Amino acid sequence: MIRVWLSVAVLAYGHMISAQENAAGWADFRDGRYEDAIAKALAEGSADAYALACRSHIVLGGFYSQGDTAVMHLHKAIEYCGKSVSLDDRNLVGRMTYAMAAGFEGKRLFSPRYPAQSRKHLEYLAYLYPENPLAVAAIGGWHSEVYAAGFFARVALGGSRKKAREYFARALELGETNIPLHLEYVKFLTRDGKDAYPEAIAEIDRLLAREPEVAFDALLQEKARELKAALETGSKRTVRDTIKAIAAFNGIEDWKSADAYDLELEAPDTDD
């Protein structure tokens, strides 16, 4: 089964840009009232507000729903992030979350076209914001996940462990990422094998020491505690199974009754 760039980390749910905090519904999103956040954001209808609605649907679908309901939230997320980017082509939150949501849809449909589109959007963000650690770490997360999926995924999609390492190293040089991307970096470390488990555990301890900025951060910290317990067993199988269990939209490969969501948003060409 081809896995795709799926980590909720690349949503960048932490403190991305101050404009998000000015969007209608931000306080509700911050405190975990996602339905209220969606309603207020849609009433405002700005690029940042649509991105906030998109992110809220990802949380609801990815962690609080199953089956058709989860897929409904996923499709709403794609729709609203598309609207965000249509209003503001450079909207970091909107395009990044759109890319991640497309990756989930690709996993549901077992289609490489969706993660390929995800990559283009993330590369565009890294092109637009080369000094932003979140944008740089996000494309690193894509390469990490595709590489971990196995040989055929790497060939079909071009995932590279070397590139993942380079992007993560660059992001760390640029500054501190948020809690979701910090967790993604931990997952990357676990793929170096058991010798890397002590470093991964140390990174989780640093992650857990951070103050959550939004309710979703606290949720991910609980997921990180589960991963730490798995790492402490020293069992690769336990670690692998835990990474799968704590992921958003766990089980989405089996939720195929809904029609495919056609991606309409194209990533601009970054060639000079």
GISULJO-V648724 format. One record per helix or strand. SS is the DSSP state (2 for helix, 1 for strand). FROM is the first residue (numbers start at 1). LEN is the number of residues. If there is no record, write none. Layout:
BEGIN
ss=SS from=FROM len=LEN
ss=SS from=FROM len=LEN
END
This chain:
BEGIN
ss=2 from=8 len=4
ss=2 from=18 len=4
ss=2 from=26 len=5
ss=2 from=34 len=11
ss=2 from=47 len=17
ss=2 from=67 len=21
ss=2 from=92 len=18
ss=2 from=112 len=17
ss=2 from=133 len=17
ss=2 from=151 len=7
ss=2 from=161 len=14
ss=2 from=179 len=12
ss=2 from=194 len=16
ss=2 from=215 len=19
ss=2 from=236 len=11
ss=2 from=252 len=3
END
